[in-house]
């Protein structure tokens, strides 16, 4: 496993999106939370494939 700046950035974006999911759920915006959760999943998958 080799971590590069690109990998770290992708995982940081995923963490940021997960924080957005929490925020949307807290506000009661479940559809928006689901959309952001899918985007976070894509970011994590992209980061894993990049490794």
N, C-alpha and C positions, 0 to 999 in steps of 0.2 A: 504494500500500500504506500502510495506516495502522495503526500499532501502538498499541493501547490497553492499559490495565491488564488487561483481560479476556483479551486475546490472550496477553500475557506469562504470566498465571497458567495458562492452558490449556497453553502450551508447557512451562512449569515442571512441571506435573503429568505431562506426557508424558515429560519427562526423568527425573523421579522414578520413573515406572513402568519406564522402560528400565533404570534402575539396579537395580530389583527383579528384572527379567528376568535380568540378569547374576548377581545373588545366587542366584536359584533354580537357574540352570544350574550354577553353581559347587557347589551343594549336591546336585546330581543330581536335582532335582525338575523334570523336563522338561515334564510336563503343566501344572504350575502356571506355569512360565515361558511356555508357549504361551498360557495364558489371560491372563496379565499383558501379554504382547506384543500380543494382540488389543486389550486395553483401551488400551494405549499408542497403537496405530494409530488407534483411534477418537478418542482425545484429539487427536492430530495432525490427523486429518481435520477434526474440529470446529474446531480453531484455524485451519486453512487456509480452511475455508468461512466462518468468521467475519470473515476479512480482507476 
